[in-house]
Amino acid sequence: MPNEQPIDIWLIDDDDGHALLVEESFQDAGLHNGFVRARDGGEGWEWLQQAADGQRQRPGLILLDISMPKLDGFEVLERIKACDPLKHIPVIMLTSTDHPREIKRSYDLGANAYIVKPVDFERLHEKVRTLGFFIQIIEVARQ
């Protein structure tokens, strides 16, 4: 029987427009989970360390951009998967690069999925909205 309490979704992305669109797209899909956004890789990793230490609620899912200041998404992903309290949290790379090398590296580092953000905001909205529908039906490990 699925848990009825929604998971917290953390978005680590430095683009304000994309972050707002992701949150609105999830709401349009009927996904009313807790939504937290870190504005760069450094802030995201700091919060994740706090979650690992029990000082902050751990996310149930992380959406992670690649190109960010302070720490890029690859560095954050690598640290997540090397940290025992965090390594089982699903991580979806949500990024604008579609280069096969970047996709392969993400999976090699332990990403659970890789989604390319379209340049067109309407297409991005639809893609993220579809992701919201998917999140409603999957089960993720709870801490």
N, C-alpha and C positions, 0 to 999 in steps of 0.2 A: 504494500500500500504506500503510495507516494506521501512524502511529507507535505503538509499544507502550508508551512511557513516558507515564504519566498526567500531565495538566496540574495545576498548583496552582490551586485555587479559593480566591478571597478573598471573604469576606463582610464587608461594612462595614455594621454594624447595631448600634444601642445597646441593643437588647432582648435580655437574657440568655436568656430563655425561648425566643424565636424562634430565636436562634442555636443553642442546643442542639438544638432540634427540627429545624432545617435539617440540621445535621451528622448526627443520628441517622437522618433520613429518607434522606439520601444513602447511608449505610451499609446501611440496609434495602434500598435499590435495588441494592446490590452495587457502588456507586461507592466506590472506595478511593483516591481522589486525595488529594494533600496538601490540607489544609483549614486556612486561616489566617483568623482573625477580628480585625478592628479594631473597637474599642468605640465609636467615633464618627467623624464625618467628618474631624476634624482629624488624628486618629491614622492613619486610612486614607490621607489625602493625604500625610502625612509618610512613611509606608512606601512609597507609590507613587513619591514623589520619589526615595527611596533606590533603588528598583528602576530608575527611569529613569537614575540615575547609575551603575548597575552594582554597587551596594553590597548589593543584596538580589535574590533570584531574582524575576523578573517573573511575575505570575500569568498563567495561560492564560485565565481567566474571572473576572469580577468580578460579584458579586451585591451590589446597592447599595440600601439603604433611602433614603427621602427625608427624613423628619423625624428629624433628629439634632442633638445639640449641636455647637458649634464651627463646623462647616461642614455645611450640609445636602447631601443627595444631588445636588441640581441643581448646586451649586457644585463638588462633587467631579467629577461627570460632565463639566461644562464644562471643567474643568482637564485631565482625562484626555484629552479629545478635542482639546485645544489643544497637547498635549505630543507631539512627534514620536515619542519612544521608546515611548509608551503608547497612542497614538491608535487602533491596530489591535486592541487587546485588547477582546474582546466584553464588553459591559456589559449585564447584565439587571437592570432595576429590580425589586426584590422588596419591595413596600411595601403598606401597608394602605389607602392612598387609591385610590379608583376614580373620582375626579372627571375628566371628560373633559379639562379644561384641564391637569391634571397629567400625564395620559397624553400629550397632544399635546406639551407642553413637553419631556417626556423624549425623545420621538422627534425633536423639532426639535434637541435638543442632541446627538443621536447615539446614544441608547440602541439596543441591538440587539433588545431585547424588554422587555415590561412585564408583570409578573405581580402580581396583587392577592392579598395574604395574607388568607385568610378569617379571621374572628374565632374560629371554632371550631377548636380545636387538632387534632382528628381530620381535619377537611377540609384544614387547612394541611399536616399530615403527608402526606396523600395527594397533594396538589398538588406538594409539594416532591419527594416520592418519584418522581412522574411526571417531573418536571424532571430528576432524577437519571438515569432511564432515557434521556431525550433526550440528556443530556450524553454518555452512553456511546457514542452513535452519530454525533455530529457531529464534524467536524474543525475545529479552530481553528488560527489561524496560530501558529507557534512562533517564538520570537525567534532 
